[in-house]
Amino acid sequence: MAMNPIRGGCLCGCVKFEVKPEFFAFKYCFCSRCRKRSGTVHAANLFTREENFRWIAGQDNVAQYTEPETGKIRNSFCGTCGSRLPRVTPRGAVIPAGSLDDDPGMQPQHCIYWDSRATWLPLPTDLPKLPEAAPAP
């Protein structure tokens, strides 16, 4: 039975996408790069296969920034309002949970890079706290 796609987009409504709710992971990342990229205490990202994702509108307004330190980690965002948007590569799609219009149908599974969290952060959840990235599924 096919699942209905979940829609998402940016704050200004210029960019829209849909994704099949076939996520293999949902993680909170506390690394310093994700804090800077998101402007919050952590990133909340869902992970899925590339073929589960498609742009509906505004793909030409999706801007990207490649981090010079890594040369590979990209940040995708709306060129108008700056909202974080999915990062799609042949290896898969990383969907910022906050960009979804609907419930993704799963809860976060891990807090990754917990040891890199901001020192002022109180303990936020009862999720497992891993010192680095979670093992691949």
ZIHU-V512256 format. One record per pair of residues at least 12 apart in sequence whose C-alpha atoms are under 10 Angstrom apart, sorted by sequence separation. I is the first residue (numbers start at 1). GAP is how many residues later the second one is. D is the distance in Angstrom with one decimal. If there is no record, write none. Layout:
<<I;GAP;D> <I;GAP;D>>
//
This chain:
<<5;12;9.6> <6;12;5.4> <7;12;6.5> <29;12;8.9> <30;12;4.7> <31;12;8.6> <63;12;8.2> <64;12;4.5> <65;12;8.4> <75;12;6.8> <76;12;8.8> <84;12;6.9> <85;12;9.4> <5;13;5.9> <6;13;5.3> <7;13;8.9> <28;13;9.6> <29;13;5.4> <30;13;6.8> <63;13;5.7> <64;13;6.3> <74;13;7.1> <83;13;9.8> <84;13;9.7> <85;13;9.1> <86;13;8.1> <4;14;9.6> <5;14;5.2> <6;14;6.2> <7;14;9.9> <28;14;6.2> <29;14;5.1> <30;14;9.2> <62;14;6.5> <63;14;5.4> <64;14;8.7> <73;14;9.4> <74;14;9.5> <84;14;8.4> <85;14;6.5> <86;14;9.8> <111;14;9.0> <114;14;9.4> <115;14;8.5> <117;14;9.9> <4;15;8.8> <5;15;4.3> <6;15;6.5> <27;15;9.7> <28;15;5.5> <29;15;6.5> <62;15;5.7> <63;15;6.0> <64;15;8.7> <74;15;9.9> <83;15;9.4> <84;15;7.1> <85;15;9.5> <111;15;9.5> <112;15;9.9> <114;15;5.8> <115;15;7.8> <116;15;8.0> <4;16;6.6> <5;16;6.2> <27;16;8.0> <28;16;4.6> <29;16;7.8> <61;16;8.5> <62;16;5.0> <63;16;5.4> <83;16;7.9> <110;16;9.5> <111;16;6.4> <112;16;8.6> <113;16;8.0> <114;16;5.9> <115;16;5.3> <116;16;8.7> <3;17;6.7> <4;17;7.6> <5;17;9.2> <27;17;5.9> <28;17;6.5> <61;17;6.0> <62;17;5.8> <63;17;9.1> <110;17;5.8> <111;17;6.2> <112;17;6.5> <113;17;6.3> <114;17;5.3> <115;17;7.6> <2;18;9.0> <3;18;6.9> <26;18;7.3> <27;18;5.6> <28;18;9.0> <60;18;9.4> <61;18;5.4> <62;18;8.8> <76;18;9.9> <109;18;6.7> <110;18;5.4> <111;18;5.0> <112;18;5.3> <113;18;5.1> <114;18;6.9> <2;19;9.9> <3;19;8.4> <26;19;5.7> <27;19;6.6> <59;19;9.0> <60;19;9.0> <61;19;7.3> <63;19;8.8> <108;19;7.8> <109;19;7.5> <110;19;6.4> <111;19;6.2> <112;19;6.5> <113;19;4.3> <114;19;9.1> <25;20;8.2> <26;20;4.3> <27;20;8.4> <58;20;8.8> <62;20;9.3> <64;20;9.8> <76;20;9.9> <107;20;9.9> <108;20;9.9> <109;20;9.8> <110;20;7.2> <111;20;8.7> <112;20;5.5> <113;20;6.1> <25;21;5.7> <26;21;6.4> <58;21;9.8> <62;21;9.7> <63;21;9.6> <64;21;9.5> <111;21;8.9> <112;21;5.2> <113;21;8.8> <24;22;7.7> <25;22;5.2> <26;22;9.4> <62;22;9.4> <63;22;9.1> <111;22;8.6> <112;22;6.5> <23;23;6.4> <24;23;5.9> <25;23;7.4> <62;23;7.7> <64;23;8.7> <110;23;9.0> <111;23;8.5> <22;24;9.7> <23;24;5.5> <24;24;5.8> <62;24;9.3> <110;24;7.4> <21;25;9.7> <22;25;8.7> <23;25;4.7> <24;25;8.4> <62;25;9.8> <109;25;9.5> <21;26;10.0> <22;26;6.4> <23;26;7.8> <21;27;8.3> <22;27;8.1> <20;28;8.5> <37;28;9.9> <19;29;8.6> <20;29;9.4> <23;29;8.9> <19;30;9.6> <22;30;7.3> <19;31;9.4> <20;31;8.9> <21;31;7.9> <22;31;10.0> <55;31;9.6> <19;32;8.9> <20;32;5.1> <21;32;9.5> <54;32;10.0> <19;33;5.5> <20;33;6.6> <53;33;9.0> <18;34;8.4> <19;34;4.5> <20;34;9.1> <33;34;9.1> <54;34;9.3> <18;35;6.1> <19;35;6.5> <53;35;8.1> <17;36;7.5> <18;36;5.6> <19;36;8.8> <17;37;5.7> <18;37;6.5> <37;37;9.7> <38;37;9.4> <50;37;9.6> <51;37;9.6> <16;38;9.0> <17;38;4.2> <18;38;6.8> <37;38;7.1> <50;38;6.4> <16;39;6.2> <17;39;4.7> <18;39;9.9> <37;39;9.6> <47;39;9.7> <49;39;8.9> <50;39;6.6> <51;39;8.8> <53;39;9.0> <54;39;9.9> <15;40;7.9> <16;40;5.2> <17;40;6.8> <33;40;9.6> <37;40;9.9> <46;40;9.4> <47;40;9.9> <48;40;9.5> <49;40;9.1> <50;40;6.1> <52;40;8.8> <53;40;7.1> <15;41;7.6> <16;41;4.9> <17;41;8.8> <34;41;9.5> <45;41;9.1> <49;41;8.3> <50;41;6.9> <51;41;8.0> <52;41;8.2> <53;41;9.7> <15;42;5.3> <16;42;6.4> <17;42;8.7> <49;42;7.2> <50;42;4.3> <51;42;8.6> <53;42;9.2> <14;43;7.0> <15;43;4.2> <16;43;7.8> <48;43;9.3> <49;43;4.4> <50;43;5.2> <13;44;9.0> <14;44;5.5> <15;44;6.3> <48;44;5.8> <49;44;5.8> <50;44;8.9> <13;45;8.7> <14;45;8.8> <15;45;8.6> <38;45;9.0> <47;45;7.2> <48;45;5.3> <49;45;8.8> <7;46;10.0> <9;46;9.2> <14;46;9.8> <15;46;6.9> <38;46;7.3> <47;46;5.9> <48;46;6.7> <5;47;8.7> <6;47;9.7> <7;47;9.8> <8;47;9.5> <9;47;9.2> <14;47;7.5> <15;47;7.3> <37;47;8.3> <46;47;8.2> <47;47;4.9> <48;47;7.9> <5;48;8.9> <7;48;9.7> <8;48;9.4> <9;48;8.9> <10;48;9.7> <14;48;9.4> <45;48;9.8> <46;48;5.8> <47;48;6.2> <5;49;9.9> <7;49;9.0> <9;49;9.4> <45;49;6.2> <46;49;5.0> <47;49;9.0> <44;50;9.8> <45;50;5.4> <46;50;6.4> <47;50;9.8> <44;51;8.5> <45;51;4.6> <46;51;6.2> <10;52;9.8> <44;52;5.9> <45;52;5.3> <46;52;10.0> <43;53;7.4> <44;53;5.6> <45;53;8.4> <43;54;8.5> <44;54;7.4> <45;54;9.7> <43;55;9.2> <44;55;10.0> <38;58;9.3> <46;58;8.4> <46;60;9.3> <46;61;9.7> <15;62;9.3> <46;62;8.4> <15;63;6.8> <45;63;8.6> <14;64;7.8> <15;64;9.3> <44;64;8.0> <13;65;9.4> <14;65;9.2> <15;65;9.3> <12;66;8.6> <14;66;7.8> <15;66;9.8> <10;67;8.1> <11;67;8.5> <13;67;9.6> <14;67;8.7> <19;67;10.0> <44;67;9.3> <10;68;6.5> <12;68;7.5> <13;68;9.0> <15;68;9.5> <17;68;9.2> <26;68;9.6> <43;68;9.7> <9;69;9.0> <10;69;9.9> <11;69;9.3> <12;69;6.0> <16;69;9.3> <17;69;8.8> <25;69;9.7> <26;69;9.2> <28;69;9.8> <42;69;9.0> <43;69;9.9> <10;70;9.2> <11;70;6.5> <12;70;9.0> <13;70;10.0> <15;70;8.6> <23;70;9.6> <26;70;9.6> <27;70;9.5> <42;70;9.5> <10;71;7.4> <11;71;8.2> <12;71;8.4> <23;71;9.7> <26;71;8.5> <42;71;9.8> <10;72;8.0> <11;72;6.1> <23;72;9.5> <42;72;9.7> <10;73;5.4> <11;73;9.2> <9;74;8.5> <10;74;7.2> <19;74;9.4> <9;75;9.0> <10;75;6.9> <42;75;8.0> <9;76;7.1> <19;76;8.8> <41;76;7.7> <42;76;9.1> <8;77;8.9> <9;77;9.0> <41;77;7.1> <8;78;9.4> <26;78;9.4> <34;79;10.0> <41;79;9.6> <26;80;7.5> <27;80;8.8> <28;80;6.8> <31;80;10.0> <41;80;7.6> <19;81;9.1> <23;81;8.3> <25;81;8.8> <26;81;6.8> <27;81;5.2> <28;81;8.1> <29;81;8.3> <30;81;7.1> <31;81;7.7> <32;81;8.9> <35;81;10.0> <17;82;9.4> <18;82;8.6> <21;82;9.4> <22;82;9.0> <23;82;8.9> <24;82;9.7> <25;82;9.2> <26;82;4.6> <27;82;5.8> <28;82;6.3> <29;82;5.9> <30;82;6.2> <31;82;5.3> <35;82;8.6> <16;83;9.4> <17;83;8.9> <18;83;9.6> <21;83;6.3> <22;83;9.1> <23;83;8.3> <25;83;7.7> <26;83;5.7> <27;83;5.1> <28;83;4.7> <29;83;4.9> <30;83;5.2> <31;83;7.3> <33;83;9.8> <35;83;8.6> <16;84;9.7> <17;84;10.0> <20;84;9.3> <21;84;7.1> <22;84;9.8> <25;84;7.0> <26;84;7.3> <27;84;6.0> <28;84;6.1> <29;84;6.0> <30;84;5.6> <31;84;8.2> <32;84;6.6> <19;85;9.5> <21;85;9.1> <25;85;8.8> <26;85;9.4> <27;85;6.9> <28;85;8.8> <29;85;7.5> <30;85;7.9> <31;85;5.2> <32;85;7.2> <28;86;9.1> <30;86;6.1> <31;86;6.2> <32;86;7.9> <8;87;9.4> <9;87;10.0> <29;87;9.3> <30;87;4.9> <31;87;8.6> <8;88;9.6> <10;88;9.4> <11;88;8.2> <29;88;8.7> <30;88;7.7> <8;89;9.1> <9;89;9.2> <10;89;6.3> <8;90;8.7> <9;90;5.5> <10;90;8.9> <8;91;5.4> <9;91;6.6> <10;91;9.7> <7;92;8.8> <8;92;4.1> <9;92;7.4> <7;93;6.1> <8;93;4.8> <6;94;7.2> <7;94;5.6> <8;94;7.6> <6;95;7.2> <7;95;6.9> <6;96;6.2> <7;96;9.8> <5;97;9.7> <6;97;8.0> <7;97;9.8> <6;98;7.2> <5;99;9.7> <6;99;9.7> <28;99;9.4> <27;100;9.8> <28;101;9.7> <29;101;10.0> <30;101;9.9> <31;101;8.9> <30;102;9.5> <31;102;9.8> <29;103;9.2> <29;104;8.4> <27;106;9.4> <27;107;8.8> <25;109;9.8> <25;111;9.4> <24;112;9.9> <25;112;8.0> <24;113;7.5>>
//
